[in-house]
């Protein structure tokens, strides 16, 4: 069982979940450092494979129930799943599987120039 969150300053976060269990991608865990405070996150992409099912829940509301294998490319449609975007993401994998989420973030910065080159 594993969850891995990869954050990029002023850009998306990637959440990877592997194996049976319940995993939490908290909004606060999407910050790259103390200069970045994430206030909301919307789901841009989902890739999954499971021999059971995978459920994504935010604030007690089921956002997606996924079976078999597939891909949701909301960013290509100019769309993201923003239901309860200020709430943590709870991912439950039954029987087994792998899930990748790409989350766009709304954040504030302690130093407005942080992350600019």
SVG drawing of the C-alpha trace seen along z (x, -y; Angstrom):
<svg xmlns="http://www.w3.org/2000/svg" viewBox="-22 -39 37 47">
<polyline fill="none" stroke="black" stroke-width="0.4" points="0.0,0.0 1.4,-3.3 0.5,-6.9 2.9,-9.3 2.3,-13.0 4.5,-15.0 4.1,-18.7 5.3,-21.4 5.5,-25.1 2.8,-27.2 1.7,-24.1 -0.1,-20.8 0.3,-18.1 0.3,-14.4 -1.1,-11.8 -0.2,-8.1 -2.0,-5.4 -1.0,-1.7 -2.7,1.3 -5.8,2.0 -6.7,-0.6 -7.9,-4.1 -5.6,-7.0 -5.8,-10.7 -4.5,-13.5 -5.0,-16.4 -5.1,-19.9 -2.3,-20.9 -0.1,-18.1 -0.2,-19.7 2.1,-22.6 5.7,-22.5 7.0,-24.4 6.0,-26.9 5.8,-29.7 2.9,-28.1 -0.5,-27.7 -3.0,-25.6 -6.6,-26.6 -8.3,-24.3 -7.5,-21.7 -9.5,-20.4 -9.1,-17.0 -7.7,-17.5 -6.8,-14.0 -7.4,-10.4 -5.7,-7.3 -6.6,-4.0 -6.4,-0.2 -8.1,2.1 -9.5,5.6 -12.1,4.3 -13.1,0.7 -11.6,-2.7 -13.7,-5.4 -12.8,-9.1 -14.7,-11.0 -14.5,-14.7 -16.3,-16.1 -18.4,-12.9 -19.5,-13.2 -18.5,-10.5 -16.8,-12.2 -16.0,-9.1 -16.4,-5.3 -13.9,-3.6 -13.8,0.0 -11.4,1.9 -8.9,-0.5 -9.4,-3.9 -8.4,-7.5 -10.3,-10.8 -8.7,-13.8 -10.6,-16.7 -7.9,-19.2 -8.2,-18.4 -11.8,-19.3 -11.2,-22.5 -12.9,-20.9 -12.0,-19.8 -13.9,-18.1 -14.2,-20.9 -16.9,-19.5 -15.8,-20.3 -12.5,-21.6 -11.5,-22.9 -11.9,-19.4 -9.3,-16.7 -9.4,-13.8 -10.1,-10.4 -9.3,-7.5 -10.4,-3.9 -9.1,-1.0 -10.9,2.3 -9.3,5.7 -6.3,3.9 -5.2,1.4 -3.3,-1.8 -4.6,-5.4 -2.9,-8.6 -4.6,-11.9 -3.4,-15.3 -4.7,-18.1 -4.7,-21.8 -4.2,-24.1 -5.3,-27.5 -2.7,-28.8 -1.4,-31.9 2.3,-32.7 4.2,-34.3 6.5,-35.9 4.7,-36.7 7.9,-36.2 8.5,-32.6 8.8,-30.2 9.5,-32.8 12.7,-32.6"/>
</svg>
